[in-house]
Amino acid sequence: MEKLKLLLLAFFFGFSINTWAQKTEVSGVVLDDKGIPLPAANIIENGTTNTVTTDFDGKFKFSVSNKNAVLVVSFIGFDDQTLKLDGTKSNYSIKLQSTTNNLEQVVVVGYGKGNRKNLTTSVTSIKAEEMNKGAISDVGQLLQGKVSGLNISSSGDPTKTASVVMRGVSTLNSSQGPFYVIDGIPGVDISVISPDDIASIDVLKDAAATAIYGNRAANGVIMVTTKKGSKGRTQVAYNGYVGFEEVSNNLDMMNADQLRAFTTKNNLSFTPENDKGANTNWLKEIMRPGRAMSTSHNLSMSGGGDHGSYTASITSLSREGVMKKSDFSRIIARLSVEQFAFDDKVKFGLNVTNSKTDYQNVPQRNTVLLQAASYLPVSPVRNADGSFFENFTSPGYFNPVALIEHGTDETTTNNLVGNLTAEVKLPFGITYNLNLAHQRLTSSHGEFYDSYYSQYNSANFYNNPDPPLTKSLVNFGVNGSALRNSYETRNNIIESFFTWDRTFGSHKIKAVLGYSWQENTLGDGFQATTTNFPVDNVGYNNLALSNYTSVNGYVVNFGDSKAYQKTRLIAYFARLNYNYKDKYLLQGSIRRDGGSMFGANNQWGYFPSVGGAWRIDKESFMQNQEFFSDLKLRGSWGVTGNSSGFNAYTAQFISGSLGTFYYNGQQIGAYGPNQAANPDLKWEKTATANIGLDFSILKGKVTGSVDVYDKKTTDMIFNYNVNPVLVPVGTIVANGGTMSNKGIELSLSTTPVKTADFSWTTNLNLAHNKNEIVKLTSPFFVGGDSIRRVQPDGGGQTGSTLQIFKEGKPLGQFFTLKYAGKNANGVSQYYDKNGDLTTTPQIGVDYHYAGSAQPKLLLGWGNNFQYKKFDLSIFFRGVFGNKIFNATRADLFRPSTAMTNNILVDAGNESPNDLNSYKYSDRFIEDGSYLRLDNMTLGYNFGKVGRYISSVRIYQTINNVFVITKYTGIDPEVEQGGTAPGVDSNNFYPKTRTYMFGLNVSF
């Protein structure tokens, strides 16, 4: 027995020695082609799953199976490098060469990842370093101009997010933005992510790429991947900047001397109540004195061991608006942990992010902007006694500075997102993924208008909403009024899917089969309004101090009766990818989606897609040529749906108050139907056909892609007018319309110059899209094939509309009077419906088509220069071929009212006797094309500094350097989203120019 024990001991000792002898410790550093360390580079022992990633210093250390092992080193944006160990040393310095061949990138797609060279779909990837720089708080502005086919418009207002439209508008409903997926969590509010925490963004554009998300993917899908921790020592990084913003352009209004000269010349005079001998620049008075300041601080920490990694960050963003009482601040805390278990066959992930945002909004912002433009410069801001100057005898005439100072409009949101993931590697190449997510958004909003505002009630105070909404009369109660609401939205998500990935000789198969469940609770909260406060300094925080019951006729506003909603989405999905010799590629997917917001008879829909690609460069007849290093032809077709823009009650019958009626000597409250049910209401469906060509030429020095697409939305949902005999309400939400988008996109990337010390990389993207409303009618619709809309209601413009929904025309089609110059008496004349001249045109009758707000060409052109440790990036962005209706100019083009409202300088040549000059017409439709030097950044990287600092970079950025345009308004970048694009209507928050100084430090 003792001999047996000794033999066993000797055996295990010898086995251990042998095993130890087979292991080889390898260490080293991975550098880029300029000698700068590359953190998070991936190193794998070829033929094994043994892998390691570099730390922030680019260093690595791990054990390989033998001293002659082969290592494969990879990093996004660089060529892979294969290194065979020579057995004579254990420390290596590995230098990677950057590549412009983005066909080699790994991209994130729905429920998985893929190599770009094997994709059959249209996907654009943007790395963190390629995103726009500046005082930016939302993803839309990060991508502006970077992705072909992505039309993004933004204003200078820090509290307003950018409008994002992908490959043209697909619906007449309000929700036209893409669907966001963050780290695999669908439908996440993008405000929870700090720009500094983003590793990459993948934009899925065609239906074959997006159909896996079914009913939420009609407007495209944007996949956001955040930064993760890596193995190695703890890594700490700081990114921060301070910026200063100023108004880049403003309306050219007359000053007091110019206006006085104009009125004198035309025998007009100011009233004594208005003319106080002042010379006030009202547009300047509503602006913050000096420059507005923006700051950002991001501190992150990451690291990990052999079986797990973590990253944590905290971000503080603050941005002052150039207008008074316009501020934005946000704090984001984020924790991400990944842990492997059971011989690394199971990976658990925990991600928790919380974003708290405070918005201070300009009280009655749009009215303030309107009043600042039109208020007379001969009137002072304040009277001699320090009180605000006002003239309440003039209807609709209010001191814009007083509006700001006596009002408060604030919102606070708290957005929590948490998700738990599990990934299990099963036998036979099967992987199982489980994703459990919870999102909770709470919003607290308050408005307070003190007793000063009560004076406006007698002067016809109208609001000035964004188009297509029409202005309405506002009453501010007695002795101050307040509004307070608090709402909560909760989303719970369960997603579970299997992935099977196997190779059989020359055949590769990857299949995904899964289930998705989501329940949304929206608007869980309350709202109340009140009036009649004893003092002005209570704000909206204590509504109980008011006494609204003593105000005759005052009704408390408890908010939208449909604010609270609960919806549920359930889906089953599958996708199959087939790859033969990396040469012939096929993909097919299908998703069966159910949504509770649609009619009881049509709550389920099917969303299929199919795609194929041919890697021509892999064919034998291409092997002896050196021009193409990659050449792939791909085609796809798919169907997606749209469930956003509709609520839980869209298809339901709803009754409510219908006013009062007289009965038996009394006014009795009436109650009845105010929304018709439609049990047959079904999904909007958008089918997209896409043909694309990806190429890389001149040994990867030039890469690019061309895409041609045809996108058609059918069963478009709209609120149609119906015969009251059939539906007592007179309207019904129903399917019926069709909308088409056809376009072509081009992306190019090249490095014209590359030496040891200097390189120049340039990227160009172009996109053309043609939008058309093909069909507007429905079996229930009795109103014809067109709808006039967008009514700004400027002075003297009652009933005038600017645009039309019309079959055969695009969304944003202008439809208005056609200007014909002036007659012999100097009076503006117009063409009537028959083409004859008239000075008394009829609104809606003598209208003509007058161009479209849809751009014909979008351009983004980026240039990156590197000289030793200096880097310079210059980015141009352009929009061409679109029209803008300058309603602001029309409303400030009324010389006959120059004694009561200010006018533009270029209206000085008009005669006050011409009462037609300002009518909404094609006279005020202008070319909206522009080319903007959007961003210019100069940086210097000191590299490693001392023992603990691995990298230090300083930079300076200027945003909105200049713009080349013929547009006479403040800025040609007017709203391109929504259903009233291209209308500049007295509500343009000034565009800004930003000067920013930043610092990036890695420890």
Steps between C-alpha positions, in 0.01 A plus 500: 500500500781739586670420169180583316479836675861579411439406136191721483684790663787464254256486209311815598826680582641410159175599330503836675861561401419408140194722494691792650778451251255532214379844614688811388460845652477775237485874560543815298338815370275575200558833324340681209698605193606817680629319806205591724375217728169339402278417799250211468678342202411131472765223499403139442710186480419367156289183499392543864260706708790632705480879478599819678447874447751778555472750783496880465875496442460249216671234712404134532612185675367145476591136466504316167517127436859485366799714413425481125135606527346736244332819624241700307478866607200712399359843565212679327634730229828310464613204294522171690856386564616142539805441720679167533698468820863407438559340840801719578323787673189559707438874450384648170423845359224467242425789264170499311437680173184708469267419216235686312334172414185527708374181334698317768315662791287304741153656517212454739174382347175388658565218748860446401811627326644452155805575293427780254652308209237227545195725543217486249337815635560876509673594826716804579737491797637805680780463753529726804787700358303569179200658672440873503675701768345787690261589780278205407254320721305274264587232246335680211757780505784247538400346166405817313646476151686177574260244349370510144121514492470629856343848500557668837399854589561682828462847646703691755256414778680278755169360628388369161623178339586478133250369244621183327350370174648194327453450126207737484178528694300177507183609677263791549499435872706704743758236587755481220825445690697174496479224759792493744655183643767553766717202590226270381217673690229605254324834524728666753479877540825621350542763773630234740829472312787744527677568168830419677374149584419405139741259330321481164169557324364275227220642284277232344333653196335243276211276597707181478714639784213642705220245446623297796352783712165473320237755590740763635750513214326687216705814567832317527693363796802651676709258706714662771785305661654638817854457621586187697774408742793280402736263675801651669566762760251767593478774239382852576416768243375858508338688213389857545443825321385856551323681220367846426205564269392812320222579254633441151234703318184695568215671320590831340236716667481877477647695788327809640666745260423288194139444601450866589639603161270252325187621680589865439561433130159333468301744715452249783542571869541306823245539776625688808439186705764314295754767404715569806808603304679170563718296266449145622638190335234258621664194346809580707301572815355147519846349469732411784763772553840384377553149372313195620719240669503123459698243697538124502689271735520125453694279741518128425665201660529152352691181538462130548658166562516167325129434547331837499516870431332818614463863405350789693464861405338821611430789267396855574369710212397863523399734221369852522277619221568831333149611596430607856352229722608226262719236664569131486688280746532124525676250726545143377631215712573167337621158615566201277624164627572179311588177681586159358425177682503123448824486302402822321204329338256738672525877492288719725458869434358777714449851366349782703474859377326796657462835332365809679427803285389851591353722231436869552288614212433853381148584622268528199810461282342524156298807597814661642682445169207646305471804725876567503497522120190718469520727808573865416859609562377848605354340814724437803537178696418679824335821608681765698377350825652161416175329410462325166369709214171373359224628276198282563279712276666330200362144466762228475783738599705381797842585642707185429746566785209528743362170370829332591548667838147438631470138392652166592503180293702209637518124449696231682528145371656194656566206270606164645593205278613167636549173325628156590638278226612140486680326216548124514716301259329170437616195304481476121587870448185627668498814714207607717442867593260641757442873542287641781461879499312762698467866409339767712466862395357751743424854394408799716393816323398837639397836360424819690389835365474761772238771538674714238376261231136565598528836320543315169152350513343824372749530213428176309796284597540226240756225522731437204530122461730315263341409165269337412313602818294818485513773761240523772399754764664465843354621830729541801229519767506745788792584728726243338449154359684169539520160336656194655518143375691188584496189283678167492560263212612140556617241249569138584671284239578131474694379198627147457667349197715211380787538253640206307834562331664209316742441214477194275797513268428785261156559647433734793161524664389745765144488624314706762166402656345712771211650695438857614250632755456862601244674717485879512321713757484863397378819663449361849461821698300820530466861393329802649473870430388780726495878536451787745811490723544736798863580405721460194800321647343159563548369147342169403618320814198558721173492311309484829565872561280591204129573514365413158143449628454873538576560131176484303507241222849364572535130422790294631690323222569144608691419181437260217233245580697250291835563667497168683549206266618143516617321188654162433720378216575131444711356221656181368794541265746293301795566270716272289836589345668271249857549379664292228878544477464865613383551143125450487299640789131462579289632785135465585301612802143517619334653801144446617401806702199571714399838642211587726462851357344379175155373415380178656482337156852595395731500799753268339720556200779321312823674400721294268827584330747337264843605384786366295854602413766395254861564594629542148860546615502136614435366151787335313482752215582776752809340649754639254388862519628751756250781461224362724587359840129471591196504274157394617161528335201468730125519476222482757130540556306519822192627678495699824222657702425815695348482847627837625281806480196298607368444850302242692173671406560558127258226393261533795156656537519793744225715644539832671359846560333668202422834662149591618149520362190688612230286660205599712641844581850379583834441328562128537836335446516290184684170484558283196748343258810700404708222347385219275616142543676319217547130575660456156782751558828328410870571469649746261739293290812625326658277235853583384694361208873576507787434260850582617860476392788499752851540368860549599758595240870583475594254776245640740594864456151583371185337636140580441145388444210590274139426594183539296170449682127507445297536819120494504266538797151356464195491726612841629308598811328837503209671672255518210181703473198275453132539433333574838216273392745209509706618797335758729836643607578603142857364504663160527858378530538256214741346251503622146791710379822412318832684507809438288868580546758423232862589526868440445785525752875516453774468762874531430803479727861540398846594621656710223821561694674280755862532608688425820412844646196618305169354389180633347177300508185627336143367514213607277135401509223611267130414503205578275141415592170558320194497724143472374156457650370238257159456653313694765150362475334222692170315458374711791644833382258741333724807483676448167867445429646811665506684832613860541697556821762700696341831599742733685228770531726802477350847502254541214545135395186345647415172328817494291671161482849419374509128413282220373474125530441407137512177305795508262682766704759467780447562867590866551350612168446877507163614370436872511445820302724570201654848510486701175683820595332840534247667279513859369379629838779323688266239652611137518303274270467125465398239245154359554417135440463564124831684470346849482626792709310609810554723804228318695603134496277250675655293777508132409353563154773690316773277638785346300761234566823673596779256573575252774678500834658164416873530423631351178851438630661449841877528536752423770873544439758435770876546485745378762865608498772356722848649531715331761305565821273767353156415362258720308148413392285713269141403431262653245127432484258603229133485404397590145185538290248564777265795543422694818186700560630808681176584682708703747606734219142528374371596844775763537442634149201724578601865443145618559532400866850643556365744760376212718740211417859491386588390145803353325760730353435362151132598532611863492445521124138390528213744501265513802218539249564149370279294730574187296877493533515271800246236395624143534611411148789357304663841540609374843605155387879490483775261404598316818827356366809549709855383553627526856847458644345317789795400710871571519716337768873538563662268755839404636581166664786511750499120525629347823575756771680379810448168668124501546360693204491291182355767272416872503323678215387862483280639226302800384175476304297758314146406400302674226804688371310645203209425270464578131135553404262732317237465770412835658372364831701435814628163380399257225501201735130512578298203623516209254307252714131480580219558254572870436864506389667810363286766670678788677220646707600761758634238739859442392729461799824662377771275366826533692874491442694308766863533606607200705816399684540137606725258680527119478714320759555126543665359811 
